[in-house]
Amino acid sequence: MTEFEKDDSVVLHDEHSEFDGETGTVTQVMETMFGDATYTISFEEGQEQGVPADALEAAEGDADDGEE
């Protein structure tokens, strides 16, 4: 399982979220009582709290602007 850090850019994959498929920024990392991490992700128009790592994917960096 990939772990993310504060200020990482991520893509949310949660069909029940209004932000599904959008890129946001990790603003908070919280550890659950089971030792897993959940995240607060900020988007342009709001935020999503309590997001598990398996619902997130690292966003592509700006260095990959040139498609081959």
matplotlib code that plots the C-alpha trace (Angstrom):
import matplotlib.pyplot as plt

x = [0.0, 1.3, 1.5, 1.2, 2.6, 1.3, 1.4, 1.4, -0.8, -3.2, -6.1, -9.2, -11.0, -14.3, -17.5, -19.5, -17.5, -18.3, -14.5, -14.1, -11.4, -10.2, -6.7, -6.2, -3.6, -3.1, -3.6, -3.6, -2.6, -4.3, -3.5, -6.4, -6.4, -5.6, -2.3, -3.6, -3.5, -6.5, -6.1, -7.8, -7.6, -8.3, -9.7, -10.4, -14.0, -13.9, -12.3, -12.8, -11.9, -11.1, -9.9, -8.1, -4.8, -6.4, -8.8, -5.8, -3.4, -0.3, -1.0, 1.2, 3.9, 4.1, 7.5, 5.5, 3.8, 5.2, 3.3, 5.2]
y = [0.0, 3.4, 6.0, 9.7, 12.7, 16.2, 18.4, 15.3, 15.7, 12.8, 11.6, 10.4, 7.2, 7.0, 6.7, 8.0, 11.2, 14.4, 14.7, 11.2, 11.4, 14.9, 15.8, 17.3, 17.9, 16.0, 18.5, 16.2, 12.6, 10.9, 7.5, 5.2, 3.1, 0.1, 1.8, 2.6, 6.2, 8.2, 11.5, 14.9, 16.0, 19.6, 20.3, 23.6, 23.4, 21.7, 18.8, 15.2, 13.8, 10.3, 9.0, 5.6, 5.2, 2.6, 5.3, 7.5, 7.4, 9.6, 12.4, 12.7, 15.3, 18.4, 17.1, 14.6, 17.4, 16.0, 13.0, 10.5]
z = [0.0, -1.0, 1.7, 1.0, 2.8, 3.3, 0.2, -2.2, -5.3, -5.6, -7.7, -5.8, -6.9, -5.0, -7.0, -4.0, -3.8, -5.8, -6.3, -7.9, -10.6, -9.5, -8.5, -5.1, -2.4, 0.8, 3.6, 6.6, 7.4, 10.3, 11.7, 12.7, 15.8, 13.6, 12.4, 8.9, 7.6, 6.3, 4.5, 4.1, 0.5, -0.6, -4.1, -5.8, -4.7, -1.3, 0.6, 1.4, 4.8, 6.0, 2.6, 2.8, 0.8, -1.5, -2.8, -3.9, -6.7, -7.0, -9.6, -12.6, -12.2, -14.3, -15.7, -17.9, -19.9, -23.2, -24.4, -26.5]

ax = plt.figure().add_subplot(projection="3d")
ax.plot(x, y, z, "-o")
ax.set_aspect("equal")
plt.show()
